[in-house]
Amino acid sequence: MSESIRMTRSEVNEAMARFFADGGKVTKLPDGPDFRFQPYGVRVKENMTEPKIDLTALEDPANKKQEKVVEADSA
């Protein structure tokens, strides 16, 4: 494989100075995806004049229905 290049900080600084003196340029890469955790990524404006209503409150839970179907099929 390739050998590692070991340079001191002063050698790196000198090499960078030569690179820029010869017309070298550094271009910034575009930002990649943000992988940090965003706990509040979406904000919903709370409006107390129109409270949100849970439409599923009166429905049977799915697992209860599944239990009944499994019990009926296995009997």
Secondary structure as GFF3:
##gff-version 3
##sequence-region A 1 75
A	DSSP	alpha_helix	9	21	.	.	.	ID=ss1
A	DSSP	alpha_helix	62	74	.	.	.	ID=ss2
###
